[in-house]
Amino acid sequence: MMTLSSKIDLEDTLAALDLEGRLRLVAESGRPAVFTTSLGIEDQVLTGAIAMAGLPIRIVTLDTGRLFDETLQLIEDTEARFDITIERYRPRQEAVDTYVAEHGRNGFYESVEARHACCHIRKLEPLAQALEGAAYWITGLRRGQSGNRATTPFSEEDKARHLTKINPLADWSIEDIRAFAKTHEVPLNPLHERGYPSIGCAPCTRAIKPGEPERAGRWWWENDAKRECGLHVARAAR
């Protein structure tokens, strides 16, 4: 059985394996692994792969309080389809109330700083709770999702969070993703069929136009092409 013997050869080892092999390598490392799902199509594929293989990987999601109704329903549909429990992490109500008092419920439209503050409360703080004690953080990042994800590796050290980030779908195309979902009858968000390839909070996501990048509908009112919520942006180690 392959093991995570060293960080030096981890990238090459993961590259040589199929999806189940990549997940199994992490799951059988003897160290805690957490998969965070946003319920997008990539994450649904990973949820299905983890569940069907019966791997001991915690599956968690960040319930920001502003998700689409379709996304919330998909959590229940996915749990029923694979007979699993998806752990939900929510923002601190006190922090949300303070933000709303200072900026308004939709204050994130006013500036990048206000939007980042909202993402910090609704996503980054709950993420920190979800990843507490984890050695490996599994994500659904793909190189084809956007220009700033084009060099996504299979593994990377997150020094700020003191863990290794694993991106088992890094080299998958959207066609690969759709084929897996169809073959294995993976529940999908109906918003994908309405022009939403990337789905986040309802007020921060729109359908994309023909020819636009997959993530063009996220925080579309901002001009920065590299806009992100901060979950997958490298931070300085603390």
Steps between C-alpha positions, in 0.01 A plus 500: 500500500633844411552740788563870537866437579632843410379834372769492232343221295137566595426704187635232264330223697160668481545577130548130424179389674135507398246693706420222746869427539575862583224513760591162645866600535395792720229308688736217592786726609402463864454876534167691507364616164215743437324570170320833475218504248322800353256260329625603156537233232868432579429465869202277430728270302744486792218437747380211286849355462567518875162352592503219242848393610401516867802712588545644852505862386279757671275687256409851613336806347485867593139611541553874467138594560474644146502183289253431219197292597609254232835455674339435837270241344798337331660436839202288599479329161870410514476362851208281391670383178821387668372429853744745656495799730644829378613706797385863488706786638332839540623853576477646849170686523657777707755566225229501232285742702794735550580496128139572404482786751814658355461429128141390441388151403634542147788730584740279307395677179647829626871413494746215465596550864139465615459189288816346640375574851176317425686201354724493805205476736285264296772278351849534642410484868275192456769342281754537779264311729440228241872446442602498864718195565518399132828400336355493148247733339339360185352746250333495159735749336569444129747666266225570249277698736670837451826659394631539852442129563677388182807375688315326783721214630376169639645592839618817667606601847264741676744638755247737653264215582779250573371233262541358151242592241406225255340580164417157350309647204775743399550342157136416425310680225139608536415219256663248735297641788169481314569147379571375854189669635282345231648151531461490877168687521645773716237758608573841350384853565227589247656846474776348287243455224403867530846637425662480842816284468639646824258552788560685825278724709181605321558878499860454383439263207345558157465287190789539256478614140607284204878489477565628852730309738333257740542730799405826327168503683662522844516856646442622144477868603869504593763580238781278630528193276658309789210555739464225760331464838828423674452129565759401243729803511839442659544681829806576705573245771402610847 
